[in-house]
Amino acid sequence: MDVDWYVGWENPAGVPFTTVDLGGREDPNPAYVPGSCRLTAEGVQCTVDDTQLRWDATARSGGAGPRGGPAFGVLYHDLNRNGRYDSGDYALGAYTGTFGGREKRVYSLAALEAAVARGLLDPWPSDVATVEEARAFWAIRDMSRHYQAALAANPDLRVVVIGSAQDHVQNTPDYPHLVLQYGGWLEAGVRWIRLNPDSAYVLALAPGVGGAPDNDANVPVTYGNVRELLAPESVPDPLLQLAAALELSDRWTWERWEANLSTVLGRR
C-alpha cells in the first residue's frame, strides 16, 4: 500500500500479543518473564516459563476473544497445579484459520513448539493447526516481521504509536507490544516516530483534559522508561486517536517534522 502516515493504537505487534499469551485484559500471566521480549528476524520472541503448560482435552475455555471459544480442548498454564483447567489457570489464545478446507485453531508458534516439546498434543487434535501450518499462517500476519518491508515500499512513512497506562487488551507490566513496535520502526529506519500525539493537538480537541503526554519524536522507548511516556487513563483513547491522525495530517501538509510543536499547525 502507498501510505504517507500511520497511527497504531496499542497494536498487538507480534504473535504472542495477538494470541494474548502473556496476559490479557484483567488477567496477567505470571508465567511471562517481564522484560524478556525481543525483536528477531522471526518476529517477537518472549521468555515464558512453560513448566506448567498443559493440555486439557475435556475442557472448554468459554468466553470471547482469542482465549475463548466453544471447542473442547484448552492449552493453558496450570497455575494452581491441580492437573485440570479451571478458573485458577491461564488459557492461551488462538486465532482461526482454514487448512485444506478444515477450520482449525491457530496458537502462537512458541506455544505450539513448547507443547510439542512436552508431548502435550499426542494424539494431535484435528481442530488445532500443526506447527508447520501455524508457521505459514503467522508468517503473513505477524506485524513484527514486516517493518523493513513496509518502509522499503514507503520510505517517507511517518508513525505515531498510541499507548495508555491501561492497555485495552494486553496485561503486562512492561508493555512489550509498545516498546518493540516503536523500536521496530526505528531500527528499520523510519524517519519520524513518536509515542502518543503532541499534547498541543490533544488540548486543542479537549481543552479541559489533563495529563496528556508530550514526548519528543524519535526518543528511545525502553522497558525502563515506557511507563512514564504513556497516556494516563484520564485521556480517552478516541481523543488520542483523533489527535494523532490530525497531527500527522497537518505535519504532512506543512512538511513540519520537528520533534515537538508548541501549537497546532494552521491551514493552507
N, C-alpha and C positions, 0 to 999 in steps of 0.2 A: 504494500500500500504506500502511496505517496502521502506522507504526513509531515506537517510543519511542527506541531507541538502535541504533547501527550500529557494528560493528567491521570495518575493512578491513585485510586482510593484504597489504601490498605490491601493491595493485591496479594493473593496467595502465590507469590512469585517463586515457586519451587514445589515439587511434588509433595514433600512432607507437610507443607502448609495446605495444599489443595485438598489432601485427604485428611487433614486435621490430625496428623499423627502425634503432634507434640503438645496439644492442648487446645480445646475448643470451647468457645463461649464461656460458660461459668465453670467448666471443668479443666483444671490443669492436668497434665500427665506427668507425674513425678518421675517416670522412667526417663524423661528427657534430661540431658545434661546441658544446662544453660551455658551459652557462650561457645558451644561446640559446632554450630552450623557454619559451613564454609562453602564458598562457590568453587566448583570444579568444572572441568571440561564436560563432565556428565551431568551437570546441574548441581543443585543444592544437595549437600550431604550433611547429616547431623549424627551426633552420637546419642544413642538411646540404649538404655540397659534392657536387653532382651531376655534376661534370665527368667523372667516370669511371663514371657509371651506364651500364649496358649490358644488352642482352637477348640471351641465347644460346638460340636455338630448338632446338638439338640436344642440350642438356644436361639433366640431371635432378639436383636438389639432394640427393635421398635423405633419410635420417634421419626424425625425428619432429618434431611440433610445427608451428607456423606456417611455419617456414623449410624444412621438408622435405616430401617427397611424391614419388610415382612418376611424375607427369606430366612430359612434356617441356616445356622452356622455363623459363629461370631469369632473373628480374630481379635484377641484382646490381651491386655496386660492384667494378669491375675493379682491385683494389688493386695487383696486380703488373703490370698494364698489358700483359698478353700477348694480349689480344683474345679470350680464351675463358674460360668459367667453369671454375675448378678450386679446389682446397683452399686456395689462397692468397687467395681473394676472399671478399667478404661478401654472402651471398644475402639478399634481402629476403623477409619472411614474408607469407603471405596466409591469409585465412580462406575458408571455403566457403559460398557462397550459391546459391540456386536462382532463376533468372530465366527466365520464360517456359517453365518445365518443364525447363530445362537447368541442370545444376550447373556453377558456374564458380568460379575462384579470385578472391578479392577482395583486392587490395592496398590499402594506405593511399591516400587521395586525393592526398596530397602526392607519393607515389612515382609514381602514375599520371600526374599532371599534369606531373611532371618528365620522364617517359618520352615523353609526347606532345610536349612542347616540343622534345625532342631527336630526334623522329622514330623512336623505337626500336621501336614496335609497329605496323609497317606492312609487310605486312597485319596487321590486328588478330587475335590468336589467338582462336579460337572459344571456348576454355575460360577466358578471362580477362574479368572484368567490365569494362564500359566505365566511363569517368569518371562518367557520369550514374548508372549502376547502382550504382557504389561510393558515390556521394554519398547516394543514398537508403538504401543498406544501412547505412552508418555513422551516419546521422542519428539512428536509434533505438537504436544500440548504443554510442555514444560517451558514456561516463560524464561526461566533462569538459564536456559541453554542458548538463547537467541538474541542477546543484546548486541553482539558484534554484527550479526546479520541484519538486524533492524537498522543499525547505524550505517552499515555499508550501503543500504538502499536509501537511507535518509540522513546524509551526513550533517545536515543543518538542524536536526531534530533538537528541540528543547523540551525539558521534562520538569514537572512538579510531582513529587511523591507526597501524598497526604497520609498523615499518621496521627492518631489521637491516643491519649493515655490508656483508654479502654477500647481495644480493637473490637470491631463489630463481629468477628468470628474467632480470631486466634486468641489463645490464652497462654502466653509465655512471658516470663519476667524480663526477657532481654530483647524482644521484638526482632527476631532474626529475619522475618519476612520483609521488614522495612530496611534494616541495616544492609542486607545482602542485595535487595533490589537497587537501593541507592548506590551502593558500592559497585554493583554490576554495570550500571550505566556509566559510572565514572571510569572504571577500569577499561571499558570498551571504547572510551574516548569521547563521550558526549561533551559538547562544548559548554553547556549550561544546564545546571540542575539545581533544584532547591527542595528541601524538606519543608513542606507546608507553604502556602501562599504568603506573599508580602502582607504584613498587617495593615498597610495602607488600604488595600483592597477589601480586607475583612471589615475594617472600620467604616469604609465608605458605604458598604452594604448594610451594616448594622452598627451604627454609631455607639450604641449603649453596651455592646458586648465587651467583656473584659478578659484579659489573659491570652489574647491571640499571640502566638509566637511570631518572631520576626527574624528568622535565621537567614544569614547571608547565603547566596548561591555558591555552590561548589565547595562548601566547608566539609571537612571529613565528618562522616557519621559512623560511630563505632558503638560496640556494646557498652563502652564506658560512658558515652555522652548522649545516647539516643533518647533516654527518658526526658532529659531537660529540654530537648528540642521538639517534643511532641505538643500537640494542642491539648489543652485541658477539656474536660467534658462540658464546660460552660460554653464552649464554642461549638455550635451544632455542625454535624458533618455536612449537611446540604449547603451550609454557608461556606465552609472550606472549599467544597467542590466548585461552587459558583465563582468564588473569589479567584481560585486558581485558573479557571477557564478564562475569566475576564482579564486577569493579569497577563497570561500568555498571549491572548489575542491582541491586547494593546501593545505588549512588548514587540510582538512580531510586526505589527503595523508600523510602529515607530522605530523599529530596529534599535531598541534600547535594552542592552544586556548587562548593565552594571549589577553589582552584587546585591544592591538593595535600593529601594525607592523611598523617598520622603513623602510622596503623594501619588495619587493615581494619575496616569497619563491622560492628556487631553485627546480631543478628537480632531482628525483632519477634516 
